[in-house]
Amino acid sequence: MKKIDSDSSLANERKNTDDSLIAERDKTNQSLDHVKLQTQEITDGVVANERAIADSVAASMRKRSDTSRGNSRSKNSANANGKQKAEDLLLENERYEVIAAVELERSKVDEAIQKEREVQNVLLEDLLLKERTLTDENLKLERTQTDIEIDASSAQLTSEISDHQITKTSLTTRDEFLAIVSHDLRNPIGNISSAAEMLLSAESDISKQDLQRWLSLIQRNADGALRMISDILDMERISENKLALNLKPNNIENLLQHTLDSHALSAKKKNITLQFTPSKVPIHFVYDIDRISQVLSNLVANAIKFTPDGGKISMNTTATDHELKVNVQDSGEGIPKDKLKVIFERFAQLHDKDRQGLGLGLHISKMLVQAHGGNLSVKTELGKGSTFSFTLPASRIN
């Protein structure tokens, strides 16, 4: 909407300027035409006057010649016809000479007028060109100023819209965050409360096996709630750039094996095979072992969650002169294309109707990897599984 309004305002401003330019040029053309017409009228008047004088002189000369001829005839009526013819011929020649002189004079005047008009047209065209050049420069300057003002207004509007959107997003995210946290924390805390209430209200001694089952339920839900709280704190530290890394050289393959061992029980419940393939990468890389362990734990836990019974999860590493790459591959359901755009965002869930946790695991994992200078990405194929990979820069100690 902002873009359309800006374009419309600019178009209207330019149309008004163009209309003003056209009107100004029309006035200039009319003024020049008026001057040209006045000049031509004055010149034509002078020429007409000159021609009238020349015609009057020619007529006077003819009249005088004719009078002289008549007088000559009356005085010399007895002269011979030959002499009369000679005089007529002389008079005719005089008339021709007068006419030729008048025509020559008119021709000279016409030529002078034509040259004068050509010079006037050149001067007028030069004046018109200068006037239009000046008008075009003023128009260009005016358009540039208009564009600058519109761009400034557009930038200010964009900034205001951006600030409003940030505020709106912040409020929406806060409301969403409170709703998700209250919902997802209610479940483990509710389970803990129910289990504790059952144990406290037991009318008789319960068996050791039942006691172990209820205590195990309490511990499992307490651990889940603590994990959620830890994720929330990590998210806040990352967003405020307060995350501190304890960078030390550590054995990466030992960490991978330890991660699989810690998830062996969860995998066994679904009959999922966990596999680690050692590689010939340098043994030690510099990283925060607790944070990278958190990343690996999130990736393996997600893989177990979305891999069907009897599936397989494998881990391996590769290395170049520039980076270490860790791959976690599963044989699960894969990730739909529309979810690939959001899985690393806060509160993202693969299945909207079946929430499992706050949806912060992948978001925090990506932020932790990026804090190390690496990147977390995924390749997936529906029905065949996904491979999550993250990199660490080649700051290493062999």
C-alpha positions as CSV (number, residue, x, y, z in Angstrom):
1,M,0.0,0.0,0.0
2,K,2.9,2.4,0.8
3,K,4.6,1.7,-2.5
4,I,1.3,2.4,-4.4
5,D,0.7,5.7,-2.6
6,S,4.3,6.8,-3.2
7,D,4.1,6.0,-6.9
8,S,0.7,7.7,-7.2
9,S,2.0,10.9,-5.4
10,L,5.1,11.0,-7.7
11,A,3.0,10.5,-10.8
12,N,0.6,13.3,-9.8
13,E,3.5,15.6,-9.0
14,R,5.2,14.9,-12.3
15,K,1.9,15.3,-14.3
16,N,1.4,18.7,-12.7
17,T,4.9,19.7,-13.5
18,D,4.5,18.5,-17.1
19,D,1.2,20.4,-17.5
20,S,2.9,23.5,-16.2
21,L,5.8,23.0,-18.6
22,I,3.4,22.6,-21.6
23,A,1.5,25.7,-20.6
24,E,4.8,27.7,-20.2
25,R,6.0,26.5,-23.6
26,D,2.6,27.4,-25.2
27,K,2.9,30.9,-23.7
28,T,6.5,31.2,-25.1
29,N,5.4,30.0,-28.5
30,Q,2.5,32.4,-28.6
31,S,4.7,35.3,-27.5
32,L,7.3,34.5,-30.1
33,D,4.6,34.1,-32.8
34,H,3.2,37.5,-31.8
35,V,6.6,39.1,-32.0
36,K,7.3,37.4,-35.4
37,L,3.9,38.6,-36.7
38,Q,4.4,42.2,-35.5
39,T,7.9,42.2,-37.1
40,Q,6.5,40.9,-40.4
41,E,3.7,43.4,-40.4
42,I,6.1,46.3,-39.8
43,T,8.4,45.0,-42.6
44,D,5.4,44.4,-44.9
45,G,4.2,47.9,-44.2
46,V,7.6,49.5,-45.0
47,V,7.8,47.4,-48.2
48,A,4.3,48.4,-49.2
49,N,5.1,52.1,-48.6
50,E,8.3,51.8,-50.5
51,R,6.5,50.1,-53.4
52,A,3.8,52.7,-53.4
53,I,6.4,55.5,-53.6
54,A,8.2,53.6,-56.4
55,D,4.9,53.1,-58.3
56,S,4.0,56.8,-57.8
57,V,7.4,57.8,-59.2
58,A,7.0,55.4,-62.1
59,A,3.5,56.7,-62.8
60,S,4.7,60.3,-62.6
61,M,7.5,59.5,-65.0
62,R,5.1,57.9,-67.4
63,K,2.7,60.8,-67.2
64,R,5.5,63.3,-67.9
65,S,6.7,61.2,-70.8
66,D,3.3,60.9,-72.2
67,T,2.8,64.7,-71.8
68,S,6.1,65.4,-73.4
69,R,5.1,63.1,-76.2
70,G,1.7,64.8,-76.7
71,N,3.3,68.3,-76.8
72,S,5.9,67.1,-79.2
73,R,3.2,65.7,-81.5
74,S,1.1,68.9,-81.4
75,K,4.1,71.0,-82.2
76,N,5.5,68.8,-84.9
77,S,2.4,67.5,-86.6
78,A,4.0,68.2,-89.9
79,N,7.0,66.1,-89.3
80,A,7.6,63.0,-91.1
81,N,6.2,59.6,-89.9
82,G,9.7,58.3,-89.6
83,K,10.6,60.8,-87.0
84,Q,7.4,60.1,-85.1
85,K,8.2,56.4,-85.0
86,A,11.6,57.1,-83.6
87,E,10.2,59.2,-80.8
88,D,7.6,56.4,-79.9
89,L,10.4,53.9,-79.8
90,L,12.4,56.1,-77.5
91,L,9.4,56.6,-75.2
92,E,8.7,52.9,-75.1
93,N,12.3,52.2,-74.2
94,E,12.1,54.7,-71.3
95,R,9.0,53.0,-70.0
96,Y,10.7,49.6,-70.1
97,E,13.7,51.1,-68.3
98,V,11.4,52.5,-65.6
99,I,9.5,49.2,-65.2
100,A,12.8,47.3,-65.1
101,A,14.2,49.7,-62.5
102,V,11.0,49.3,-60.4
103,E,11.2,45.4,-60.7
104,L,14.8,45.4,-59.8
105,E,14.1,47.6,-56.8
106,R,11.3,45.3,-55.7
107,S,13.5,42.2,-56.2
108,K,16.2,43.7,-54.0
109,V,13.6,44.7,-51.3
110,D,12.1,41.1,-51.4
111,E,15.6,39.6,-51.1
112,A,16.4,41.9,-48.2
113,I,13.1,41.0,-46.5
114,Q,13.8,37.3,-46.9
115,K,17.2,37.5,-45.4
116,E,15.9,39.7,-42.6
117,R,13.2,37.1,-41.8
118,E,15.7,34.2,-42.0
119,V,17.9,36.1,-39.4
120,Q,14.9,36.8,-37.2
121,N,13.8,33.1,-37.4
122,V,17.3,32.0,-36.4
123,L,17.4,34.4,-33.5
124,L,13.9,33.4,-32.4
125,E,14.7,29.7,-32.6
126,D,17.9,30.2,-30.6
127,L,15.9,32.2,-28.0
128,L,13.3,29.4,-28.0
129,L,16.0,26.7,-27.6
130,K,17.6,28.6,-24.7
131,E,14.2,29.1,-23.1
132,R,13.3,25.4,-23.4
133,T,16.7,24.3,-22.1
134,L,16.3,26.5,-19.1
135,T,12.8,25.2,-18.6
136,D,14.0,21.6,-18.9
137,E,16.8,22.2,-16.4
138,N,14.3,23.7,-13.9
139,L,12.0,20.8,-14.5
140,K,14.8,18.3,-13.9
141,L,15.8,20.1,-10.7
142,E,12.1,20.2,-9.6
143,R,11.6,16.5,-10.3
144,T,14.9,15.6,-8.4
145,Q,13.7,17.6,-5.4
146,T,10.3,16.0,-5.6
147,D,11.9,12.5,-5.8
148,I,14.1,13.3,-2.8
149,E,11.2,14.5,-0.8
150,I,9.1,11.5,-1.7
151,D,12.0,9.1,-1.0
152,A,12.4,10.8,2.4
153,S,8.7,10.5,3.1
154,S,8.7,6.9,2.0
155,A,11.8,6.0,4.1
156,Q,10.1,7.6,7.1
157,L,6.9,5.7,6.5
158,T,8.8,2.5,6.0
159,S,10.7,3.1,9.3
160,E,7.4,3.8,11.1
161,I,5.8,0.7,9.6
162,S,8.8,-1.4,10.6
163,D,8.8,0.0,14.1
164,H,5.1,-0.7,14.4
165,Q,5.6,-4.2,13.0
166,I,8.4,-4.9,15.5
167,T,6.2,-3.7,18.4
168,K,3.3,-5.8,17.1
169,T,5.5,-8.9,16.6
170,S,7.0,-8.4,20.1
171,L,3.6,-8.2,21.7
172,T,2.3,-11.2,19.7
173,T,5.4,-13.2,20.5
174,R,5.1,-12.4,24.2
175,D,1.5,-13.4,24.3
176,E,2.2,-16.5,22.3
177,F,5.2,-17.3,24.5
178,L,3.1,-17.0,27.7
179,A,0.4,-19.2,26.3
180,I,2.8,-21.9,25.1
181,V,4.8,-21.9,28.3
182,S,1.8,-22.0,30.6
183,H,0.3,-24.8,28.5
184,D,3.5,-26.9,28.2
185,L,4.6,-26.5,31.8
186,R,1.2,-27.3,33.1
187,N,1.4,-30.9,31.8
188,P,4.6,-32.0,33.7
189,I,3.8,-30.0,36.8
190,G,0.3,-31.5,36.8
191,N,1.7,-35.0,36.5
192,I,4.1,-34.3,39.4
193,S,1.2,-33.0,41.5
194,S,-1.0,-35.9,40.7
195,A,1.7,-38.5,41.5
196,A,2.6,-36.8,44.8
197,E,-1.1,-36.5,45.8
198,M,-1.6,-40.3,45.1
199,L,1.4,-41.2,47.2
200,L,0.4,-39.0,50.0
201,S,-3.2,-40.3,50.0
202,A,-2.2,-44.0,49.9
203,E,-4.2,-45.7,52.7
204,S,-1.8,-48.6,53.0
205,D,1.7,-49.4,52.2
206,I,2.4,-49.6,48.5
207,S,4.7,-52.0,46.9
208,K,8.3,-51.1,46.2
209,Q,7.6,-51.6,42.5
210,D,4.6,-49.1,42.4
211,L,6.6,-46.6,44.5
212,Q,9.5,-46.8,42.0
213,R,7.1,-46.3,39.1
214,W,5.5,-43.2,40.7
215,L,8.8,-41.7,41.7
216,S,10.1,-42.3,38.2
217,L,7.1,-40.5,36.8
218,I,7.8,-37.6,39.1
219,Q,11.5,-37.4,38.2
220,R,10.8,-37.7,34.5
221,N,8.3,-34.8,34.5
222,A,10.5,-32.7,36.8
223,D,13.4,-33.2,34.4
224,G,11.1,-32.2,31.5
225,A,10.0,-29.0,33.3
226,L,13.6,-28.1,34.2
227,R,14.6,-28.6,30.5
228,M,11.8,-26.2,29.4
229,I,13.0,-23.6,31.9
230,S,16.6,-24.1,30.8
231,D,15.5,-23.6,27.2
232,I,13.7,-20.4,28.1
233,L,16.7,-19.0,29.9
234,D,19.0,-20.0,27.0
235,M,16.7,-18.3,24.5
236,E,16.7,-15.1,26.5
237,R,20.5,-15.1,26.9
238,I,20.9,-15.6,23.1
239,S,18.4,-12.9,22.2
240,E,20.3,-10.4,24.5
241,N,23.7,-11.5,23.4
242,K,24.6,-12.7,26.9
243,L,25.6,-16.2,26.0
244,A,29.1,-17.1,27.1
245,L,31.0,-20.0,25.6
246,N,33.7,-22.0,27.4
247,L,35.9,-22.8,24.4
248,K,38.4,-25.6,25.0
249,P,39.9,-28.4,22.9
250,N,37.7,-31.5,23.2
251,N,37.5,-35.0,21.6
252,I,34.5,-34.7,19.2
253,E,34.1,-38.5,18.6
254,N,34.0,-39.2,22.3
255,L,31.2,-36.7,22.6
256,L,29.2,-38.3,19.8
257,Q,29.5,-41.7,21.4
258,H,28.5,-40.4,24.8
259,T,25.4,-38.7,23.3
260,L,24.3,-42.0,21.7
261,D,24.9,-43.8,24.9
262,S,22.7,-41.4,26.9
263,H,19.8,-41.9,24.5
264,A,20.2,-45.7,24.2
265,L,17.3,-46.4,26.6
266,S,14.8,-44.1,24.7
267,A,15.9,-45.7,21.4
268,K,15.5,-49.2,22.8
269,K,11.9,-48.6,23.8
270,K,11.1,-48.0,20.1
271,N,13.5,-50.7,18.9
272,I,15.6,-48.0,17.1
273,T,19.2,-48.8,16.1
274,L,21.7,-46.2,17.1
275,Q,24.9,-46.2,15.0
276,F,28.1,-44.2,15.2
277,T,30.7,-44.4,12.4
278,P,34.2,-43.2,13.4
279,S,36.1,-41.3,10.9
280,K,39.6,-40.0,10.4
281,V,39.0,-36.4,11.5
282,P,41.4,-34.7,13.8
283,I,40.7,-35.8,17.3
284,H,40.4,-32.4,19.1
285,F,38.4,-29.4,18.1
286,V,37.9,-26.2,20.1
287,Y,34.3,-25.8,21.2
288,D,32.1,-25.5,24.3
289,I,31.5,-29.1,25.2
290,D,28.3,-28.5,27.2
291,R,26.7,-26.4,24.5
292,I,27.6,-28.8,21.6
293,S,26.5,-31.7,23.8
294,Q,23.1,-29.8,24.1
295,V,22.9,-29.5,20.3
296,L,23.7,-33.2,19.8
297,S,21.2,-34.2,22.5
298,N,18.5,-32.1,20.8
299,L,19.2,-33.6,17.4
300,V,19.2,-37.2,18.6
301,A,16.1,-36.7,20.8
302,N,14.2,-35.3,17.8
303,A,15.4,-38.1,15.5
304,I,14.1,-40.7,18.1
305,K,10.8,-38.8,18.4
306,F,10.1,-38.8,14.7
307,T,11.6,-42.2,13.7
308,P,9.1,-45.1,13.7
309,D,9.6,-48.3,15.7
310,G,12.4,-50.4,14.2
311,G,14.1,-47.5,12.5
312,K,17.7,-46.4,12.4
313,I,19.7,-43.4,13.5
314,S,23.3,-42.9,12.5
315,M,26.0,-40.3,13.3
316,N,29.2,-39.5,11.5
317,T,31.7,-36.7,11.0
318,T,33.8,-35.3,8.1
319,A,36.4,-32.6,8.1
320,T,38.2,-30.2,5.7
321,D,40.9,-27.6,6.2
322,H,38.1,-25.1,7.0
323,E,35.6,-26.9,9.1
324,L,34.3,-30.0,11.0
325,K,30.9,-31.3,9.9
326,V,28.7,-33.5,12.1
327,N,25.7,-35.4,10.6
328,V,22.7,-36.9,12.4
329,Q,20.7,-39.1,10.0
330,D,17.4,-40.8,10.7
331,S,15.0,-43.1,8.8
332,G,11.9,-41.2,10.0
333,E,8.9,-39.6,8.2
334,G,10.8,-36.6,6.7
335,I,9.8,-33.0,6.9
336,P,7.2,-31.3,4.7
337,K,8.4,-28.4,2.5
338,D,6.1,-25.9,4.3
339,K,7.7,-26.9,7.6
340,L,11.3,-26.5,6.4
341,K,10.9,-22.8,6.4
342,V,10.0,-22.6,10.1
343,I,11.5,-25.6,11.9
344,F,14.4,-23.4,13.2
345,E,12.1,-20.7,14.5
346,R,11.0,-20.3,18.1
347,F,8.1,-22.4,19.2
348,A,8.1,-24.4,15.9
349,Q,6.3,-27.7,16.0
350,L,6.3,-30.4,13.2
351,H,2.8,-31.5,14.3
352,D,0.6,-28.6,15.4
353,K,-2.0,-30.9,17.0
354,D,0.5,-32.9,19.0
355,R,2.8,-30.5,20.8
356,Q,5.9,-32.1,22.4
357,G,7.9,-29.5,24.3
358,L,8.1,-25.8,23.7
359,G,9.5,-26.1,20.2
360,L,12.7,-24.3,21.2
361,G,15.2,-27.2,20.7
362,L,16.1,-26.6,17.1
363,H,16.0,-22.8,17.4
364,I,18.4,-22.9,20.4
365,S,20.6,-25.5,18.7
366,K,21.0,-23.3,15.6
367,M,21.8,-20.2,17.7
368,L,24.4,-22.2,19.7
369,V,26.1,-23.5,16.6
370,Q,26.1,-20.0,15.1
371,A,27.7,-18.7,18.3
372,H,30.6,-21.0,17.5
373,G,30.9,-19.6,14.0
374,G,29.2,-22.6,12.3
375,N,25.8,-23.4,10.8
376,L,22.9,-25.9,11.3
377,S,21.0,-27.2,8.3
378,V,18.8,-30.1,7.2
379,K,18.2,-32.2,4.2
380,T,15.0,-34.3,4.0
381,E,12.9,-36.5,1.9
382,L,9.3,-37.5,2.8
383,G,9.0,-41.1,3.8
384,K,12.8,-41.6,3.8
385,G,14.1,-39.5,6.7
386,S,16.1,-36.4,7.4
387,T,19.8,-35.5,7.9
388,F,20.6,-32.7,10.3
389,S,24.2,-31.3,9.9
390,F,26.1,-28.7,11.7
391,T,29.6,-27.3,11.2
392,L,32.3,-26.0,13.5
393,P,35.2,-23.8,12.2
394,A,38.6,-25.4,11.9
395,S,40.1,-23.9,15.1
396,R,41.6,-27.1,16.3
397,I,44.5,-28.6,18.2
398,N,45.8,-31.9,16.8
